[in-house]
Amino acid sequence: MVGIVNPLKPIEDFLTNLLEWLHTTAGFSWAWSIVALVVMVRLVLVPVTVRQIHSMQNLQAHAPEMKEIQQRWKHDRTRQNEELMKFYRENKINPASSCLPIVLQIPIFISLFYVLKGFEREVFPSYPGSSLDFIGLVNITEPTKDGWGPLLLVIYVASQLTSSYFMAATMQKAQRIMMMVLPIVFVPFILNFPTGLMIYWLTTNLWTTGQGLVTRRLTPKAKPPPKKSSRTPPKAEAEAAEAAAEKQPEKKPAPAAAPRVRKVKRKKGGSRR
């Protein structure tokens, strides 16, 4: 029977080798190697993050127009989606780019889960005398529910809420609520995750929060689109009128009329007066 191919196996091997390099060459403990891993991953994702920031600013600048489209077609969801997609194309908006950094981290997160799950059995024996502790509180291979793990869990939930606040700034109200509630809903599942995975996600959230604070201060806001007044013709009508004017032949000015000569009648036998 042929075994099931694990598509994440290359990522798992890469993460294992990277953690070993950070531990042996850089001199970090296993727990701090995970923290360093987060920093390295987020630095690689900087170009994607910059695109995410620009996309969020673009969404914020066009939010009133998108809300107007939603209100106009609120009784026809199909037409509403069509008009929104058309608006996105015309204004070069990609709503999915705001979630791209999270999506790219999901394979790394899952791969690290399996690396830490078998870490104590497969990697740790090759490094006798090394420590699996994190600041003397938790063991990175033990479940989060053990020891001081619940304390990390509380910090994780708080950091997840703050990072979700920055990421969900341009989302609709229902989406924002969902993003804020999800960290609490996942708590029962996270209790059985290895503590090292909790350290990874906690560090990621702290990075996202700090990044959100910095970019809000340093990144200039996108200029809002010009407001349309009631006297301003729609863009399509204005362009059509301009094109029609160009097609019409240029009217030549009419020639000036010749001056009218007044005739003077002469009386018979008399002189002209």
C-alpha positions as CSV (number, residue, x, y, z in Angstrom):
1,M,0.0,0.0,0.0
2,V,1.4,3.3,-1.1
3,G,1.7,5.8,1.8
4,I,0.0,9.2,1.6
5,V,2.3,11.9,0.4
6,N,2.6,14.8,2.8
7,P,2.7,18.0,0.7
8,L,4.1,20.0,3.7
9,K,7.0,17.6,4.3
10,P,9.5,19.9,2.5
11,I,8.4,22.8,4.7
12,E,8.7,20.7,7.9
13,D,12.2,19.6,6.9
14,F,13.2,23.2,6.2
15,L,11.8,24.4,9.6
16,T,13.6,21.6,11.4
17,N,16.9,22.5,9.8
18,L,16.3,26.2,10.4
19,L,15.6,25.7,14.1
20,E,18.7,23.5,14.5
21,W,20.8,26.2,12.8
22,L,19.4,28.9,15.1
23,H,20.1,26.7,18.1
24,T,23.6,25.5,17.2
25,T,25.0,28.3,15.2
26,A,23.2,31.4,16.4
27,G,23.2,30.1,20.0
28,F,19.5,30.5,20.8
29,S,17.6,28.2,23.0
30,W,14.9,26.1,21.3
31,A,12.1,28.5,22.5
32,W,14.0,31.6,21.4
33,S,14.8,29.9,18.1
34,I,11.0,29.9,17.5
35,V,10.8,33.6,18.3
36,A,13.7,34.2,15.8
37,L,11.9,32.1,13.3
38,V,8.9,34.4,13.5
39,V,11.1,37.5,12.9
40,M,12.6,35.8,9.8
41,V,9.3,34.8,8.4
42,R,7.8,38.3,8.9
43,L,10.8,39.9,7.3
44,V,10.4,37.8,4.2
45,L,6.7,38.8,4.1
46,V,7.5,42.6,4.2
47,P,6.8,43.2,0.5
48,V,3.4,41.4,0.9
49,T,2.7,43.4,4.0
50,V,3.4,46.6,2.2
51,R,0.9,45.6,-0.5
52,Q,-1.6,44.8,2.3
53,I,-1.2,48.3,3.8
54,H,-1.7,50.0,0.4
55,S,-4.8,47.8,-0.2
56,M,-6.3,48.7,3.1
57,Q,-5.7,52.4,2.5
58,N,-7.3,52.1,-1.0
59,L,-10.3,50.4,0.6
60,Q,-10.7,53.1,3.2
61,A,-10.5,55.8,0.5
62,H,-13.3,54.2,-1.5
63,A,-15.4,53.0,1.4
64,P,-18.2,55.6,0.9
65,E,-18.6,54.7,-2.8
66,M,-18.7,51.0,-2.0
67,K,-21.3,51.6,0.7
68,E,-23.4,53.6,-1.8
69,I,-23.3,50.6,-4.3
70,Q,-24.3,48.2,-1.5
71,Q,-27.2,50.5,-0.5
72,R,-28.3,51.0,-4.1
73,W,-28.5,47.2,-4.9
74,K,-29.3,45.9,-1.4
75,H,-32.4,44.1,-2.7
76,D,-30.4,42.4,-5.5
77,R,-27.4,40.6,-4.1
78,T,-26.3,39.3,-7.5
79,R,-26.3,42.8,-9.1
80,Q,-24.6,44.2,-6.0
81,N,-21.7,41.7,-6.3
82,E,-21.4,42.4,-10.0
83,E,-21.3,46.2,-9.4
84,L,-18.8,45.8,-6.6
85,M,-16.5,43.6,-8.8
86,K,-16.7,46.1,-11.6
87,F,-15.9,48.9,-9.1
88,Y,-12.9,46.9,-7.8
89,R,-11.5,46.4,-11.4
90,E,-12.0,50.1,-12.3
91,N,-10.2,51.3,-9.1
92,K,-7.6,48.5,-9.0
93,I,-8.8,47.2,-5.6
94,N,-8.0,43.7,-4.4
95,P,-9.9,43.0,-1.1
96,A,-8.1,39.6,-0.7
97,S,-4.7,41.2,-0.4
98,S,-5.4,42.3,3.1
99,C,-5.5,38.6,4.2
100,L,-2.5,37.5,2.1
101,P,0.1,37.6,5.0
102,I,-2.2,35.3,7.1
103,V,-2.8,32.9,4.2
104,L,0.9,32.6,3.5
105,Q,1.7,31.8,7.1
106,I,-0.9,29.0,7.4
107,P,1.4,26.3,5.8
108,I,4.2,27.4,8.1
109,F,2.0,27.3,11.1
110,I,0.7,23.7,10.3
111,S,4.2,22.5,9.5
112,L,5.6,23.9,12.7
113,F,2.8,22.1,14.6
114,Y,4.0,18.7,13.3
115,V,7.7,19.6,13.9
116,L,7.0,20.4,17.5
117,K,4.7,17.4,17.9
118,G,7.6,15.0,17.2
119,F,10.4,17.3,18.3
120,E,11.1,15.7,21.7
121,R,11.3,12.3,20.0
122,E,13.0,13.1,16.7
123,V,15.2,16.2,17.2
124,F,15.9,16.7,20.9
125,P,17.9,13.4,21.4
126,S,20.6,14.7,19.0
127,Y,21.2,17.7,21.3
128,P,21.7,16.3,24.9
129,G,21.9,18.9,27.6
130,S,19.8,21.5,25.7
131,S,16.7,22.9,27.3
132,L,13.1,22.9,26.0
133,D,12.0,25.5,28.6
134,F,10.8,29.0,27.8
135,I,11.9,31.6,30.4
136,G,11.5,28.8,33.0
137,L,7.8,28.7,32.7
138,V,6.8,26.2,30.0
139,N,8.1,23.3,27.9
140,I,7.7,24.0,24.2
141,T,6.6,20.4,23.5
142,E,4.0,20.1,26.2
143,P,0.3,21.1,25.7
144,T,-0.6,24.7,26.4
145,K,-3.0,23.6,29.2
146,D,0.0,22.4,31.3
147,G,2.0,24.6,33.8
148,W,2.0,28.3,33.0
149,G,0.6,27.6,29.5
150,P,-2.8,29.2,30.4
151,L,-1.0,32.5,31.1
152,L,0.4,32.4,27.6
153,L,-3.0,31.6,26.3
154,V,-4.5,34.7,27.9
155,I,-1.7,36.9,26.4
156,Y,-2.3,35.2,23.1
157,V,-6.0,36.0,23.1
158,A,-5.3,39.6,24.0
159,S,-2.7,39.9,21.3
160,Q,-5.0,38.2,18.7
161,L,-7.7,40.7,19.5
162,T,-5.4,43.7,19.0
163,S,-3.9,42.3,15.8
164,S,-7.4,41.4,14.4
165,Y,-8.4,45.0,15.2
166,F,-5.7,46.4,12.9
167,M,-6.4,43.8,10.1
168,A,-10.1,44.2,10.2
169,A,-10.1,48.0,10.1
170,T,-11.6,48.0,6.6
171,M,-13.9,45.1,6.9
172,Q,-17.7,45.3,7.2
173,K,-19.2,45.2,10.7
174,A,-20.2,41.5,10.6
175,Q,-16.7,40.5,9.4
176,R,-15.0,42.6,12.1
177,I,-17.2,40.9,14.8
178,M,-16.3,37.5,13.4
179,M,-12.5,38.3,13.4
180,M,-12.8,39.4,17.0
181,V,-14.8,36.4,18.2
182,L,-12.7,33.7,16.5
183,P,-9.7,33.8,18.9
184,I,-12.1,33.1,21.8
185,V,-13.9,30.3,19.9
186,F,-10.6,28.6,19.2
187,V,-9.4,28.5,22.8
188,P,-10.6,24.9,23.5
189,F,-8.7,23.6,20.5
190,I,-5.5,25.7,21.3
191,L,-5.3,24.1,24.8
192,N,-3.9,20.9,23.3
193,F,-1.5,22.7,20.9
194,P,2.3,22.4,21.8
195,T,3.4,25.5,23.8
196,G,6.0,26.2,21.2
197,L,3.3,26.8,18.7
198,M,1.6,29.2,21.1
199,I,4.9,31.1,21.3
200,Y,5.1,31.3,17.5
201,W,1.6,32.6,17.2
202,L,1.9,35.0,20.2
203,T,5.1,36.5,18.7
204,T,3.4,36.8,15.3
205,N,0.4,38.7,16.9
206,L,2.8,41.0,18.8
207,W,4.6,41.7,15.5
208,T,1.4,42.5,13.7
209,T,0.2,44.8,16.5
210,G,3.5,46.7,16.5
211,Q,3.5,46.9,12.7
212,G,-0.1,48.3,12.8
213,L,0.9,51.0,15.2
214,V,4.0,52.0,13.2
215,T,2.3,52.0,9.8
216,R,-0.6,54.0,11.0
217,R,1.8,56.8,12.1
218,L,4.3,56.7,9.3
219,T,2.3,55.7,6.2
220,P,0.5,58.7,4.5
221,K,-3.2,58.2,4.0
222,A,-4.5,57.8,0.5
223,K,-6.3,60.8,-1.0
224,P,-10.1,60.3,-1.1
225,P,-11.7,60.4,-4.5
226,P,-13.3,63.7,-5.5
227,K,-16.9,64.2,-4.4
228,K,-19.6,64.4,-7.0
229,S,-22.1,67.3,-6.6
230,S,-25.6,67.2,-7.9
231,R,-24.6,69.6,-10.8
232,T,-21.6,67.4,-11.8
233,P,-22.6,65.2,-14.7
234,P,-21.7,61.5,-14.5
235,K,-18.3,60.6,-15.9
236,A,-19.8,58.5,-18.7
237,E,-22.2,61.3,-19.8
238,A,-19.4,63.9,-19.8
239,E,-17.2,61.7,-21.9
240,A,-20.0,61.0,-24.4
241,A,-20.8,64.7,-24.7
242,E,-17.1,65.5,-25.3
243,A,-16.8,62.8,-28.0
244,A,-19.9,64.0,-29.7
245,A,-18.6,67.6,-29.7
246,E,-15.3,66.4,-31.3
247,K,-17.1,64.6,-34.1
248,Q,-19.3,67.6,-35.1
249,P,-17.8,69.7,-38.0
250,E,-16.5,73.0,-37.0
251,K,-18.9,75.7,-37.9
252,K,-17.4,78.6,-40.0
253,P,-18.5,82.1,-39.1
254,A,-21.0,83.6,-41.5
255,P,-19.6,86.3,-43.9
256,A,-20.3,89.8,-42.8
257,A,-23.3,91.4,-44.6
258,A,-22.5,94.2,-47.0
259,P,-23.5,97.7,-45.8
260,R,-26.9,98.8,-47.1
261,V,-26.8,101.8,-49.5
262,R,-29.5,104.3,-49.1
263,K,-31.0,105.5,-52.3
264,V,-32.0,109.2,-52.5
265,K,-34.8,110.2,-54.8
266,R,-34.5,113.4,-56.8
267,K,-37.4,115.7,-57.4
268,K,-38.2,116.7,-61.0
269,G,-36.9,120.0,-61.8
270,G,-35.4,120.4,-58.4
271,S,-32.0,120.1,-56.8
272,R,-30.8,117.4,-54.6
273,R,-31.0,118.3,-50.9
